[in-house]
Amino acid sequence: MDLDDLATAITQASGDPAVTRLSGLLVAWKNDAANVKELENTVERFIGNTWIESAAEHAIVYGLWSKFRDDAIHGIGGMTVNERLCCFSLFARWDGAKDDREREAIYAKLLATP
C-alpha cells in the first residue's frame, strides 16, 4: 500500500470529518517540507488527539495507518530510492522536479542521500 492508497482506504473506512482531515493531511505531506519521521509524528499525534466518533472506525483507521507506518516508515532504511518514491507516492513530484535542489528536497523528505 502506498501513501495515496492509504489516504483512499482511510477515507473509505469512515466518513467522520476527522478522518477526512487525516486523509487530507497525508496527501498534503507529499508537497510540504516534512520528512517521513515528521509525518509519523504528525499522524500519531493527530490520531491520538482527535476524536473519531466510532471506536470501530477508529480501530480500522489506526490499523491501516499502523500497517503503513510499520512497512513504509519503519522499513525505509532497507529501501532503494525508487521503492521510497513508490511507497510515499512521490514519483510525480520526482519526475516534475526542475532542478537538483528540488530532487535534494525529496531525498531529504525520504531520509535518503543522493
N, CA, C and O atoms as CSV, one atom per row, in Angstrom:
chain,resi,resn,atom,element,x,y,z
A,1,MET,N,N,0.846,-1.166,0.000
A,1,MET,CA,C,0.000,0.000,0.000
A,1,MET,C,C,0.900,1.240,0.000
A,1,MET,O,O,1.797,1.369,0.833
A,2,ASP,N,N,0.648,2.140,-0.938
A,2,ASP,CA,C,1.407,3.390,-0.952
A,2,ASP,C,C,0.600,4.474,-0.220
A,2,ASP,O,O,-0.519,4.229,0.231
A,3,LEU,N,N,1.174,5.651,-0.113
A,3,LEU,CA,C,0.545,6.723,0.650
A,3,LEU,C,C,-0.810,7.125,0.070
A,3,LEU,O,O,-1.757,7.370,0.817
A,4,ASP,N,N,-0.905,7.193,-1.250
A,4,ASP,CA,C,-2.197,7.527,-1.868
A,4,ASP,C,C,-3.240,6.453,-1.574
A,4,ASP,O,O,-4.399,6.767,-1.304
A,5,ASP,N,N,-2.827,5.181,-1.626
A,5,ASP,CA,C,-3.747,4.086,-1.295
A,5,ASP,C,C,-4.210,4.197,0.152
A,5,ASP,O,O,-5.381,3.968,0.455
A,6,LEU,N,N,-3.292,4.548,1.040
A,6,LEU,CA,C,-3.642,4.717,2.454
A,6,LEU,C,C,-4.680,5.823,2.616
A,6,LEU,O,O,-5.685,5.637,3.302
A,7,ALA,N,N,-4.445,6.954,1.999
A,7,ALA,CA,C,-5.384,8.074,2.106
A,7,ALA,C,C,-6.771,7.663,1.602
A,7,ALA,O,O,-7.783,8.005,2.214
A,8,THR,N,N,-6.813,6.943,0.506
A,8,THR,CA,C,-8.089,6.469,-0.045
A,8,THR,C,C,-8.745,5.462,0.888
A,8,THR,O,O,-9.948,5.537,1.141
A,9,ALA,N,N,-7.963,4.523,1.398
A,9,ALA,CA,C,-8.514,3.474,2.266
A,9,ALA,C,C,-9.095,4.038,3.550
A,9,ALA,O,O,-10.155,3.598,3.995
A,10,ILE,N,N,-8.416,5.010,4.153
A,10,ILE,CA,C,-8.972,5.546,5.405
A,10,ILE,C,C,-10.207,6.396,5.136
A,10,ILE,O,O,-11.104,6.458,5.977
A,11,THR,N,N,-10.269,7.049,3.985
A,11,THR,CA,C,-11.465,7.806,3.629
A,11,THR,C,C,-12.648,6.861,3.424
A,11,THR,O,O,-13.776,7.170,3.809
A,12,GLN,N,N,-12.377,5.709,2.815
A,12,GLN,CA,C,-13.434,4.726,2.596
A,12,GLN,C,C,-13.857,4.035,3.894
A,12,GLN,O,O,-14.976,3.532,3.997
A,13,ALA,N,N,-12.959,4.010,4.884
A,13,ALA,CA,C,-13.256,3.333,6.151
A,13,ALA,C,C,-14.189,4.143,7.035
A,13,ALA,O,O,-14.888,3.583,7.880
A,14,SER,N,N,-14.204,5.458,6.846
A,14,SER,CA,C,-15.011,6.299,7.721
A,14,SER,C,C,-15.350,7.620,7.044
A,14,SER,O,O,-14.531,8.206,6.336
A,15,GLY,N,N,-16.556,8.064,7.276
A,15,GLY,CA,C,-16.979,9.369,6.777
A,15,GLY,C,C,-16.816,10.460,7.823
A,15,GLY,O,O,-17.227,11.599,7.605
A,16,ASP,N,N,-16.220,10.120,8.953
A,16,ASP,CA,C,-16.015,11.074,10.040
A,16,ASP,C,C,-15.175,12.250,9.536
A,16,ASP,O,O,-14.188,12.039,8.832
A,17,PRO,N,N,-15.548,13.479,9.884
A,17,PRO,CA,C,-14.773,14.647,9.433
A,17,PRO,C,C,-13.303,14.600,9.856
A,17,PRO,O,O,-12.437,15.080,9.124
A,18,ALA,N,N,-13.014,14.036,11.010
A,18,ALA,CA,C,-11.622,13.929,11.460
A,18,ALA,C,C,-10.827,13.018,10.534
A,18,ALA,O,O,-9.657,13.280,10.257
A,19,VAL,N,N,-11.444,11.972,10.064
A,19,VAL,CA,C,-10.773,11.041,9.147
A,19,VAL,C,C,-10.544,11.710,7.796
A,19,VAL,O,O,-9.511,11.499,7.161
A,20,THR,N,N,-11.489,12.499,7.369
A,20,THR,CA,C,-11.324,13.260,6.129
A,20,THR,C,C,-10.146,14.223,6.247
A,20,THR,O,O,-9.362,14.368,5.308
A,21,ARG,N,N,-10.021,14.880,7.396
A,21,ARG,CA,C,-8.878,15.777,7.616
A,21,ARG,C,C,-7.566,14.995,7.629
A,21,ARG,O,O,-6.561,15.466,7.096
A,22,LEU,N,N,-7.567,13.814,8.228
A,22,LEU,CA,C,-6.366,12.980,8.250
A,22,LEU,C,C,-5.962,12.604,6.836
A,22,LEU,O,O,-4.781,12.667,6.496
A,23,SER,N,N,-6.905,12.222,6.022
A,23,SER,CA,C,-6.616,11.886,4.630
A,23,SER,C,C,-6.006,13.077,3.905
A,23,SER,O,O,-5.040,12.924,3.157
A,24,GLY,N,N,-6.560,14.253,4.122
A,24,GLY,CA,C,-6.016,15.468,3.515
A,24,GLY,C,C,-4.606,15.761,3.992
A,24,GLY,O,O,-3.762,16.207,3.215
A,25,LEU,N,N,-4.349,15.509,5.272
A,25,LEU,CA,C,-3.015,15.704,5.831
A,25,LEU,C,C,-1.998,14.794,5.137
A,25,LEU,O,O,-0.888,15.221,4.820
A,26,LEU,N,N,-2.386,13.538,4.905
A,26,LEU,CA,C,-1.488,12.586,4.229
A,26,LEU,C,C,-1.160,13.038,2.807
A,26,LEU,O,O,-0.006,12.988,2.379
A,27,VAL,N,N,-2.175,13.474,2.090
A,27,VAL,CA,C,-1.968,13.918,0.709
A,27,VAL,C,C,-1.136,15.202,0.677
A,27,VAL,O,O,-0.254,15.349,-0.169
A,28,ALA,N,N,-1.411,16.121,1.590
A,28,ALA,CA,C,-0.679,17.391,1.626
A,28,ALA,C,C,0.793,17.184,1.973
A,28,ALA,O,O,1.638,17.967,1.540
A,29,TRP,N,N,1.113,16.153,2.740
A,29,TRP,CA,C,2.501,15.889,3.129
A,29,TRP,C,C,3.413,15.740,1.917
A,29,TRP,O,O,4.587,16.108,1.969
A,30,LYS,N,N,2.879,15.205,0.835
A,30,LYS,CA,C,3.713,14.969,-0.351
A,30,LYS,C,C,4.336,16.249,-0.889
A,30,LYS,O,O,5.374,16.193,-1.549
A,31,ASN,N,N,3.734,17.387,-0.625
A,31,ASN,CA,C,4.238,18.651,-1.163
A,31,ASN,C,C,4.793,19.602,-0.116
A,31,ASN,O,O,5.168,20.728,-0.441
A,32,ASP,N,N,4.852,19.164,1.137
A,32,ASP,CA,C,5.434,20.050,2.147
A,32,ASP,C,C,6.893,19.664,2.397
A,32,ASP,O,O,7.434,18.808,1.697
A,33,ALA,N,N,7.520,20.278,3.371
A,33,ALA,CA,C,8.950,20.066,3.621
A,33,ALA,C,C,9.223,19.008,4.687
A,33,ALA,O,O,10.384,18.695,4.948
A,34,ALA,N,N,8.197,18.454,5.301
A,34,ALA,CA,C,8.389,17.474,6.373
A,34,ALA,C,C,8.920,16.152,5.825
A,34,ALA,O,O,8.570,15.737,4.721
A,35,ASN,N,N,9.772,15.497,6.619
A,35,ASN,CA,C,10.282,14.191,6.199
A,35,ASN,C,C,9.385,13.076,6.739
A,35,ASN,O,O,8.383,13.354,7.398
A,36,VAL,N,N,9.732,11.834,6.467
A,36,VAL,CA,C,8.867,10.713,6.846
A,36,VAL,C,C,8.747,10.556,8.359
A,36,VAL,O,O,7.689,10.161,8.849
A,37,LYS,N,N,9.794,10.853,9.102
A,37,LYS,CA,C,9.715,10.771,10.566
A,37,LYS,C,C,8.767,11.846,11.106
A,37,LYS,O,O,8.015,11.602,12.049
A,38,GLU,N,N,8.810,13.016,10.510
A,38,GLU,CA,C,7.889,14.077,10.913
A,38,GLU,C,C,6.457,13.713,10.540
A,38,GLU,O,O,5.525,14.036,11.277
A,39,LEU,N,N,6.274,13.045,9.406
A,39,LEU,CA,C,4.948,12.556,9.031
A,39,LEU,C,C,4.441,11.584,10.096
A,39,LEU,O,O,3.298,11.681,10.542
A,40,GLU,N,N,5.291,10.659,10.492
A,40,GLU,CA,C,4.903,9.691,11.521
A,40,GLU,C,C,4.463,10.412,12.799
A,40,GLU,O,O,3.400,10.111,13.342
A,41,ASN,N,N,5.259,11.346,13.275
A,41,ASN,CA,C,4.922,12.074,14.498
A,41,ASN,C,C,3.608,12.838,14.356
A,41,ASN,O,O,2.779,12.834,15.266
A,42,THR,N,N,3.427,13.487,13.222
A,42,THR,CA,C,2.212,14.273,12.993
A,42,THR,C,C,0.971,13.391,12.987
A,42,THR,O,O,-0.033,13.718,13.620
A,43,VAL,N,N,1.042,12.275,12.273
A,43,VAL,CA,C,-0.128,11.394,12.180
A,43,VAL,C,C,-0.418,10.734,13.528
A,43,VAL,O,O,-1.578,10.640,13.930
A,44,GLU,N,N,0.607,10.284,14.219
A,44,GLU,CA,C,0.393,9.678,15.540
A,44,GLU,C,C,-0.263,10.686,16.490
A,44,GLU,O,O,-1.192,10.345,17.222
A,45,ARG,N,N,0.224,11.911,16.472
A,45,ARG,CA,C,-0.351,12.958,17.311
A,45,ARG,C,C,-1.795,13.255,16.893
A,45,ARG,O,O,-2.672,13.410,17.743
A,46,PHE,N,N,-2.037,13.332,15.580
A,46,PHE,CA,C,-3.372,13.614,15.074
A,46,PHE,C,C,-4.354,12.538,15.513
A,46,PHE,O,O,-5.423,12.844,16.042
A,47,ILE,N,N,-3.993,11.280,15.296
A,47,ILE,CA,C,-4.902,10.186,15.656
A,47,ILE,C,C,-5.091,10.119,17.171
A,47,ILE,O,O,-6.192,9.848,17.651
A,48,GLY,N,N,-4.029,10.362,17.914
A,48,GLY,CA,C,-4.119,10.292,19.364
A,48,GLY,C,C,-4.888,11.432,20.001
A,48,GLY,O,O,-5.434,11.280,21.094
A,49,ASN,N,N,-4.939,12.571,19.330
A,49,ASN,CA,C,-5.574,13.756,19.923
A,49,ASN,C,C,-6.857,14.181,19.231
A,49,ASN,O,O,-7.400,15.244,19.533
A,50,THR,N,N,-7.347,13.369,18.310
A,50,THR,CA,C,-8.553,13.718,17.568
A,50,THR,C,C,-9.620,12.667,17.836
A,50,THR,O,O,-9.348,11.466,17.833
A,51,TRP,N,N,-10.818,13.132,18.063
A,51,TRP,CA,C,-11.915,12.232,18.362
A,51,TRP,C,C,-12.552,11.724,17.074
A,51,TRP,O,O,-13.086,12.498,16.281
A,52,ILE,N,N,-12.485,10.408,16.881
A,52,ILE,CA,C,-13.225,9.735,15.813
A,52,ILE,C,C,-14.400,9.078,16.517
A,52,ILE,O,O,-14.216,8.232,17.393
A,53,GLU,N,N,-15.599,9.467,16.134
A,53,GLU,CA,C,-16.787,9.104,16.897
A,53,GLU,C,C,-16.964,7.595,17.091
A,53,GLU,O,O,-17.301,7.152,18.189
A,54,SER,N,N,-16.747,6.823,16.066
A,54,SER,CA,C,-16.939,5.378,16.152
A,54,SER,C,C,-15.632,4.693,16.546
A,54,SER,O,O,-14.608,4.858,15.883
A,55,ALA,N,N,-15.683,3.930,17.624
A,55,ALA,CA,C,-14.490,3.191,18.067
A,55,ALA,C,C,-14.074,2.167,17.015
A,55,ALA,O,O,-12.882,1.932,16.813
A,56,ALA,N,N,-15.043,1.563,16.350
A,56,ALA,CA,C,-14.724,0.581,15.313
A,56,ALA,C,C,-14.010,1.243,14.134
A,56,ALA,O,O,-13.043,0.695,13.605
A,57,GLU,N,N,-14.483,2.416,13.724
A,57,GLU,CA,C,-13.838,3.139,12.629
A,57,GLU,C,C,-12.451,3.616,13.045
A,57,GLU,O,O,-11.515,3.590,12.247
A,58,HIS,N,N,-12.323,4.051,14.292
A,58,HIS,CA,C,-11.008,4.454,14.802
A,58,HIS,C,C,-10.032,3.280,14.711
A,58,HIS,O,O,-8.888,3.449,14.289
A,59,ALA,N,N,-10.485,2.106,15.103
A,59,ALA,CA,C,-9.629,0.916,15.065
A,59,ALA,C,C,-9.210,0.582,13.634
A,59,ALA,O,O,-8.064,0.205,13.393
A,60,ILE,N,N,-10.128,0.719,12.699
A,60,ILE,CA,C,-9.808,0.446,11.294
A,60,ILE,C,C,-8.790,1.453,10.780
A,60,ILE,O,O,-7.791,1.075,10.169
A,61,VAL,N,N,-9.041,2.727,11.025
A,61,VAL,CA,C,-8.144,3.792,10.562
A,61,VAL,C,C,-6.761,3.615,11.169
A,61,VAL,O,O,-5.754,3.696,10.467
A,62,TYR,N,N,-6.712,3.373,12.478
A,62,TYR,CA,C,-5.406,3.220,13.125
A,62,TYR,C,C,-4.715,1.945,12.646
A,62,TYR,O,O,-3.490,1.914,12.537
A,63,GLY,N,N,-5.476,0.907,12.363
A,63,GLY,CA,C,-4.895,-0.325,11.829
A,63,GLY,C,C,-4.275,-0.105,10.451
A,63,GLY,O,O,-3.178,-0.591,10.175
A,64,LEU,N,N,-4.976,0.623,9.594
A,64,LEU,CA,C,-4.439,0.945,8.269
A,64,LEU,C,C,-3.171,1.775,8.388
A,64,LEU,O,O,-2.172,1.488,7.728
A,65,TRP,N,N,-3.209,2.810,9.233
A,65,TRP,CA,C,-2.042,3.654,9.440
A,65,TRP,C,C,-0.871,2.841,10.007
A,65,TRP,O,O,0.261,2.971,9.543
A,66,SER,N,N,-1.148,2.012,11.003
A,66,SER,CA,C,-0.084,1.229,11.650
A,66,SER,C,C,0.608,0.300,10.662
A,66,SER,O,O,1.831,0.163,10.691
A,67,LYS,N,N,-0.153,-0.329,9.802
A,67,LYS,CA,C,0.428,-1.216,8.789
A,67,LYS,C,C,1.327,-0.417,7.852
A,67,LYS,O,O,2.449,-0.832,7.561
A,68,PHE,N,N,0.836,0.729,7.377
A,68,PHE,CA,C,1.642,1.578,6.508
A,68,PHE,C,C,2.894,2.056,7.234
A,68,PHE,O,O,3.997,1.976,6.695
A,69,ARG,N,N,2.722,2.550,8.453
A,69,ARG,CA,C,3.853,3.052,9.245
A,69,ARG,C,C,4.919,1.982,9.433
A,69,ARG,O,O,6.107,2.238,9.241
A,70,ASP,N,N,4.489,0.783,9.808
A,70,ASP,CA,C,5.450,-0.291,10.063
A,70,ASP,C,C,6.171,-0.723,8.797
A,70,ASP,O,O,7.378,-0.966,8.819
A,71,ASP,N,N,5.440,-0.819,7.699
A,71,ASP,CA,C,6.055,-1.248,6.434
A,71,ASP,C,C,6.886,-0.152,5.789
A,71,ASP,O,O,8.044,-0.377,5.438
A,72,ALA,N,N,6.311,1.024,5.632
A,72,ALA,CA,C,6.958,2.086,4.853
A,72,ALA,C,C,7.925,2.929,5.672
A,72,ALA,O,O,9.061,3.148,5.251
A,73,ILE,N,N,7.498,3.397,6.819
A,73,ILE,CA,C,8.350,4.304,7.586
A,73,ILE,C,C,9.407,3.540,8.369
A,73,ILE,O,O,10.592,3.868,8.308
A,74,HIS,N,N,8.975,2.519,9.107
A,74,HIS,CA,C,9.951,1.766,9.896
A,74,HIS,C,C,10.841,0.894,9.015
A,74,HIS,O,O,11.924,0.498,9.447
A,75,GLY,N,N,10.417,0.589,7.807
A,75,GLY,CA,C,11.225,-0.215,6.896
A,75,GLY,C,C,12.005,0.588,5.872
A,75,GLY,O,O,12.607,0.017,4.963
A,76,ILE,N,N,12.000,1.905,6.008
A,76,ILE,CA,C,12.585,2.768,4.984
A,76,ILE,C,C,14.094,2.564,4.823
A,76,ILE,O,O,14.630,2.754,3.731
A,77,GLY,N,N,14.768,2.185,5.881
A,77,GLY,CA,C,16.218,2.037,5.816
A,77,GLY,C,C,16.686,0.973,4.840
A,77,GLY,O,O,17.807,1.053,4.338
A,78,GLY,N,N,15.866,-0.010,4.562
A,78,GLY,CA,C,16.244,-1.074,3.635
A,78,GLY,C,C,15.729,-0.877,2.222
A,78,GLY,O,O,15.829,-1.783,1.395
A,79,MET,N,N,15.178,0.301,1.933
A,79,MET,CA,C,14.583,0.562,0.613
A,79,MET,C,C,15.517,1.350,-0.288
A,79,MET,O,O,16.323,2.160,0.170
A,80,THR,N,N,15.386,1.092,-1.576
A,80,THR,CA,C,16.060,1.925,-2.568
A,80,THR,C,C,15.281,3.238,-2.701
A,80,THR,O,O,14.169,3.357,-2.186
A,81,VAL,N,N,15.854,4.197,-3.377
A,81,VAL,CA,C,15.149,5.464,-3.593
A,81,VAL,C,C,13.867,5.220,-4.386
A,81,VAL,O,O,12.833,5.812,-4.074
A,82,ASN,N,N,13.913,4.368,-5.397
A,82,ASN,CA,C,12.703,4.088,-6.177
A,82,ASN,C,C,11.614,3.466,-5.314
A,82,ASN,O,O,10.440,3.800,-5.472
A,83,GLU,N,N,11.980,2.570,-4.409
A,83,GLU,CA,C,10.988,1.975,-3.514
A,83,GLU,C,C,10.390,3.038,-2.603
A,83,GLU,O,O,9.187,3.029,-2.344
A,84,ARG,N,N,11.222,3.950,-2.117
A,84,ARG,CA,C,10.730,5.032,-1.259
A,84,ARG,C,C,9.787,5.952,-2.034
A,84,ARG,O,O,8.736,6.344,-1.526
A,85,LEU,N,N,10.166,6.292,-3.260
A,85,LEU,CA,C,9.298,7.131,-4.092
A,85,LEU,C,C,7.947,6.456,-4.305
A,85,LEU,O,O,6.905,7.109,-4.266
A,86,CYS,N,N,7.975,5.162,-4.529
A,86,CYS,CA,C,6.738,4.408,-4.749
A,86,CYS,C,C,5.895,4.365,-3.472
A,86,CYS,O,O,4.707,4.687,-3.509
A,87,CYS,N,N,6.487,3.976,-2.355
A,87,CYS,CA,C,5.744,3.847,-1.096
A,87,CYS,C,C,5.094,5.152,-0.665
A,87,CYS,O,O,3.996,5.153,-0.108
A,88,PHE,N,N,5.767,6.253,-0.922
A,88,PHE,CA,C,5.261,7.544,-0.467
A,88,PHE,C,C,4.606,8.349,-1.592
A,88,PHE,O,O,4.360,9.546,-1.447
A,89,SER,N,N,4.329,7.681,-2.709
A,89,SER,CA,C,3.594,8.291,-3.829
A,89,SER,C,C,4.240,9.589,-4.305
A,89,SER,O,O,3.558,10.591,-4.523
A,90,LEU,N,N,5.559,9.558,-4.461
A,90,LEU,CA,C,6.289,10.767,-4.842
A,90,LEU,C,C,6.911,10.709,-6.241
A,90,LEU,O,O,7.711,11.578,-6.588
A,91,PHE,N,N,6.565,9.717,-7.037
A,91,PHE,CA,C,7.130,9.648,-8.388
A,91,PHE,C,C,6.779,10.883,-9.219
A,91,PHE,O,O,7.631,11.405,-9.937
A,92,ALA,N,N,5.558,11.346,-9.129
A,92,ALA,CA,C,5.151,12.516,-9.920
A,92,ALA,C,C,5.959,13.749,-9.507
A,92,ALA,O,O,6.391,14.526,-10.359
A,93,ARG,N,N,6.158,13.923,-8.219
A,93,ARG,CA,C,6.960,15.073,-7.760
A,93,ARG,C,C,8.409,14.923,-8.218
A,93,ARG,O,O,9.033,15.902,-8.629
A,94,TRP,N,N,8.942,13.720,-8.151
A,94,TRP,CA,C,10.325,13.460,-8.585
A,94,TRP,C,C,10.478,13.750,-10.073
A,94,TRP,O,O,11.407,14.442,-10.490
A,95,ASP,N,N,9.554,13.210,-10.870
A,95,ASP,CA,C,9.625,13.409,-12.325
A,95,ASP,C,C,9.417,14.869,-12.709
A,95,ASP,O,O,9.937,15.321,-13.729
A,96,GLY,N,N,8.669,15.604,-11.907
A,96,GLY,CA,C,8.407,17.012,-12.199
A,96,GLY,C,C,9.450,17.970,-11.643
A,96,GLY,O,O,9.369,19.179,-11.860
A,97,ALA,N,N,10.434,17.426,-10.922
A,97,ALA,CA,C,11.469,18.296,-10.342
A,97,ALA,C,C,12.228,18.998,-11.453
A,97,ALA,O,O,12.660,18.371,-12.421
A,98,LYS,N,N,12.386,20.306,-11.303
A,98,LYS,CA,C,13.009,21.115,-12.353
A,98,LYS,C,C,14.520,21.223,-12.216
A,98,LYS,O,O,15.221,21.545,-13.175
A,99,ASP,N,N,15.013,20.949,-11.008
A,99,ASP,CA,C,16.457,21.075,-10.806
A,99,ASP,C,C,16.922,20.166,-9.667
A,99,ASP,O,O,16.115,19.515,-9.004
A,100,ASP,N,N,18.225,20.137,-9.458
A,100,ASP,CA,C,18.803,19.288,-8.419
A,100,ASP,C,C,18.345,19.679,-7.022
A,100,ASP,O,O,18.232,18.820,-6.148
A,101,ARG,N,N,18.083,20.956,-6.800
A,101,ARG,CA,C,17.634,21.421,-5.493
A,101,ARG,C,C,16.301,20.776,-5.112
A,101,ARG,O,O,16.107,20.374,-3.965
A,102,GLU,N,N,15.400,20.682,-6.063
A,102,GLU,CA,C,14.105,20.056,-5.802
A,102,GLU,C,C,14.270,18.567,-5.520
A,102,GLU,O,O,13.599,18.021,-4.644
A,103,ARG,N,N,15.152,17.918,-6.251
A,103,ARG,CA,C,15.386,16.490,-6.008
A,103,ARG,C,C,16.062,16.269,-4.663
A,103,ARG,O,O,15.774,15.285,-3.982
A,104,GLU,N,N,16.951,17.167,-4.275
A,104,GLU,CA,C,17.593,17.063,-2.965
A,104,GLU,C,C,16.559,17.198,-1.846
A,104,GLU,O,O,16.679,16.544,-0.811
A,105,ALA,N,N,15.561,18.029,-2.044
A,105,ALA,CA,C,14.482,18.176,-1.058
A,105,ALA,C,C,13.700,16.868,-0.930
A,105,ALA,O,O,13.274,16.503,0.166
A,106,ILE,N,N,13.513,16.172,-2.035
A,106,ILE,CA,C,12.807,14.891,-1.996
A,106,ILE,C,C,13.678,13.840,-1.308
A,106,ILE,O,O,13.177,13.043,-0.515
A,107,TYR,N,N,14.970,13.833,-1.605
A,107,TYR,CA,C,15.884,12.932,-0.900
A,107,TYR,C,C,15.767,13.143,0.612
A,107,TYR,O,O,15.639,12.183,1.372
A,108,ALA,N,N,15.811,14.399,1.038
A,108,ALA,CA,C,15.717,14.712,2.469
A,108,ALA,C,C,14.388,14.252,3.047
A,108,ALA,O,O,14.343,13.709,4.151
A,109,LYS,N,N,13.314,14.466,2.309
A,109,LYS,CA,C,11.974,14.055,2.730
A,109,LYS,C,C,11.931,12.553,2.987
A,109,LYS,O,O,11.259,12.088,3.907
A,110,LEU,N,N,12.659,11.798,2.158
A,110,LEU,CA,C,12.654,10.337,2.238
A,110,LEU,C,C,13.828,9.779,3.029
A,110,LEU,O,O,14.056,8.570,3.026
A,111,LEU,N,N,14.571,10.644,3.705
A,111,LEU,CA,C,15.731,10.238,4.502
A,111,LEU,C,C,16.747,9.463,3.669
A,111,LEU,O,O,17.328,8.478,4.126
A,112,ALA,N,N,16.947,9.927,2.442
A,112,ALA,CA,C,17.890,9.284,1.526
A,112,ALA,C,C,19.050,10.243,1.253
A,112,ALA,O,O,18.955,11.449,1.482
A,113,THR,N,N,20.132,9.675,0.764
A,113,THR,CA,C,21.259,10.506,0.359
A,113,THR,C,C,21.431,10.393,-1.150
A,113,THR,O,O,21.268,9.318,-1.726
A,114,PRO,N,N,21.761,11.518,-1.784
A,114,PRO,CA,C,21.922,11.494,-3.252
A,114,PRO,C,C,23.103,10.627,-3.679
A,114,PRO,O,O,23.375,10.500,-4.873
